[in-house]
């Protein structure tokens, strides 16, 4: 499984969380502590917001620890909202279009997990992507397909509702396919101003997710803690999402689809 970080707050250099901490994202790419696979070497990516409405993206198929450009980039790029992701493939090819984060217009998305047995439901999920968004599908991952399906479900009006509706529909597809493989959906979504992170699993253990508040305008969400002071990192409960909006308290609430599925 992959490892990722998301930051929302005052502008800072990306290196503060990508490379500087003792258990930074780059360190997690070669030695993750809370993942099935400790090695996340199937590419990496950065996504950040700056002066432009739409985000900048840098993705590479080499492992994060071996890219000589990465340390220079994260030292010089400052941003108030950025994503970082190191990839451990769940079966799709290691190509730039398959590396996270994914971007479309002002949106950024990244994912850690898998969507059931992807080979059984791929065509159904891709059919959820509206025609006007389908040309934006450049890769072959389940993650990118789900991202575009969420956008098509009305993320511009209701990001949380669009995500919940998309997950609920895919949940039914996975169940009908007969696979025993669950949906593992630990993800981050941003429109350039706000940040949402979801921790969901349809069966078994959910992939790890934590957050830490350093002040009223400084929040980091991570797959696993970046330092040894683990008591400072709060786990996001399974079935919950965390919402971060500028100037407002961090909000931790149940993912709406949980109520529907609990009633089945």
Helices and strands as residue ranges (DSSP letters): E 3-13, H 15-18, H 25-30, E 44-48, E 56-60, G 64-66, H 70-76, E 78-86, G 96-98, E 102-104, E 107-115, H 118-126, H 131-134, H 142-152, H 159-177, E 183-190, E 195-201, E 210-215, E 218-222, G 230-232, E 234-235, E 240-244, E 251-254, H 257-262
